[in-house]
Amino acid sequence: MFGELSTGGATPVLEAMMQFAAGRQRVLAHNVANISTPNFLALDVSVRGFQAQLRDAVERRREAGGKGALDMKSSSEVEVAGSGLRLTPGTPSGGVLFHDRNNRSLERSMQDLVENASAFRIATDLLRSRYQLMQAAISERA
């Protein structure tokens, strides 16, 4: 019964979103830390690619009855490792290469950090409300 509570509904999707956002935040922070390092090329992980992976996993889960663990398949950038995700960032194409062979863009880096932190915050808030509902139901206050 408790297994179904933790793998039912949107809980696995929200957990995957949080894991992805946390890993991407580390990559983005690394980019900011090296913003003025010569020959440094900023790294990132495709958000759209992860969203497609997540969408496919949700579709497979729906076809299987909508219950159970989320069966995410690994990609070249996001590897499913046990109960977590391992990110392999690449160098995004585009942007300007400066004279020190750095492709920095402080504005873009800050925008990516804020968008990613917002996605993490939304997933966290939604997951927290789900757990509070479960806690209330278990303690018979619902």
VMD Tcl script that draws the C-alpha trace (Angstrom):
set ca {
  {0.00 0.00 0.00}
  {2.72 2.48 0.91}
  {4.62 1.63 -2.26}
  {1.61 2.68 -4.32}
  {1.40 5.96 -2.40}
  {5.00 6.83 -3.18}
  {4.84 5.78 -6.85}
  {1.30 6.89 -7.61}
  {0.11 10.03 -9.30}
  {2.58 12.78 -10.04}
  {5.06 11.93 -7.25}
  {7.65 10.11 -9.44}
  {7.44 12.82 -12.11}
  {8.01 15.58 -9.56}
  {10.92 13.67 -8.04}
  {12.54 13.26 -11.48}
  {12.04 16.95 -12.19}
  {13.73 17.86 -8.91}
  {16.67 15.52 -9.57}
  {17.17 16.98 -13.05}
  {16.93 20.58 -11.85}
  {19.37 19.92 -8.99}
  {21.92 18.36 -11.34}
  {21.50 21.11 -13.90}
  {21.93 23.75 -11.19}
  {25.39 22.30 -10.42}
  {26.31 22.52 -14.12}
  {25.07 26.10 -14.40}
  {26.86 27.17 -11.22}
  {30.06 25.65 -12.65}
  {29.59 27.83 -15.75}
  {29.23 30.98 -13.65}
  {32.29 30.07 -11.56}
  {34.35 29.80 -14.76}
  {32.86 32.81 -16.57}
  {36.27 34.47 -17.04}
  {38.45 31.35 -17.40}
  {40.29 31.34 -20.75}
  {39.39 28.45 -23.07}
  {36.39 27.52 -20.92}
  {33.29 26.52 -22.84}
  {30.02 26.67 -20.95}
  {28.15 23.38 -20.56}
  {24.47 22.61 -20.34}
  {21.94 19.81 -20.56}
  {18.99 19.98 -22.91}
  {15.83 20.79 -20.96}
  {13.72 19.84 -23.97}
  {15.51 16.52 -24.23}
  {14.78 15.75 -20.58}
  {11.16 16.82 -21.01}
  {10.84 14.42 -23.95}
  {12.33 11.58 -21.85}
  {9.91 12.37 -19.04}
  {6.94 12.61 -21.42}
  {7.78 9.20 -22.93}
  {8.06 7.65 -19.47}
  {4.69 9.13 -18.44}
  {3.08 7.80 -21.63}
  {4.47 4.30 -20.99}
  {3.18 4.48 -17.42}
  {-0.29 5.54 -18.60}
  {-0.39 2.65 -21.06}
  {0.47 0.28 -18.19}
  {-2.45 1.48 -16.08}
  {-1.05 4.67 -14.59}
  {0.49 3.10 -11.50}
  {3.93 2.00 -10.46}
  {7.38 3.44 -10.77}
  {8.30 5.79 -13.59}
  {10.31 3.85 -16.20}
  {12.61 6.51 -17.65}
  {14.99 5.49 -20.42}
  {18.52 6.89 -20.48}
  {19.70 9.29 -23.15}
  {23.12 10.64 -24.12}
  {22.72 13.54 -21.66}
  {20.53 12.11 -18.89}
  {21.34 8.64 -17.63}
  {18.97 6.88 -15.26}
  {21.21 5.47 -12.52}
  {19.35 3.50 -9.88}
  {16.88 5.85 -8.23}
  {18.67 8.98 -9.47}
  {19.77 10.76 -12.61}
  {23.32 11.32 -13.84}
  {23.79 14.26 -16.20}
  {26.39 14.40 -18.96}
  {26.37 18.02 -20.13}
  {27.61 19.11 -23.51}
  {28.64 22.39 -25.06}
  {25.60 24.13 -26.52}
  {26.02 25.44 -30.05}
  {25.72 29.10 -30.85}
  {26.89 32.13 -28.99}
  {29.98 34.26 -29.43}
  {33.50 32.94 -28.92}
  {35.62 35.67 -27.32}
  {39.32 36.40 -27.95}
  {40.26 34.16 -24.97}
  {38.27 31.30 -26.57}
  {35.55 31.50 -23.92}
  {31.88 31.44 -24.95}
  {30.66 33.34 -21.88}
  {27.36 35.10 -21.57}
  {26.70 36.30 -18.05}
  {23.17 37.39 -18.90}
  {22.28 34.00 -20.39}
  {23.92 32.17 -17.48}
  {21.94 34.15 -14.92}
  {18.72 33.63 -16.86}
  {19.34 29.87 -16.99}
  {20.05 29.81 -13.23}
  {16.82 31.65 -12.41}
  {14.67 29.53 -14.74}
  {16.16 26.32 -13.40}
  {15.77 27.39 -9.76}
  {12.14 28.30 -10.48}
  {11.47 24.86 -11.99}
  {13.04 23.23 -8.92}
  {10.97 25.41 -6.58}
  {7.71 24.60 -8.35}
  {8.41 20.85 -8.30}
  {9.39 21.07 -4.62}
  {6.24 22.97 -3.66}
  {3.99 20.53 -5.53}
  {5.73 17.51 -4.03}
  {5.54 19.00 -0.54}
  {1.78 19.53 -0.91}
  {1.36 15.89 -2.07}
  {3.27 14.63 0.96}
  {1.26 16.86 3.28}
  {-1.96 15.41 1.84}
  {-0.66 11.88 2.36}
  {0.40 12.72 5.91}
  {-3.04 14.16 6.67}
  {-4.75 11.09 5.21}
  {-2.55 8.71 7.16}
  {-3.18 10.55 10.40}
  {-6.94 10.53 9.59}
  {-7.29 14.29 9.40}
  {-8.37 14.37 5.78}
}
mol new
graphics top color blue
foreach p $ca { graphics top sphere $p radius 0.5 }
foreach p [lrange $ca 0 end-1] q [lrange $ca 1 end] { graphics top cylinder $p $q radius 0.2 }
display resetview
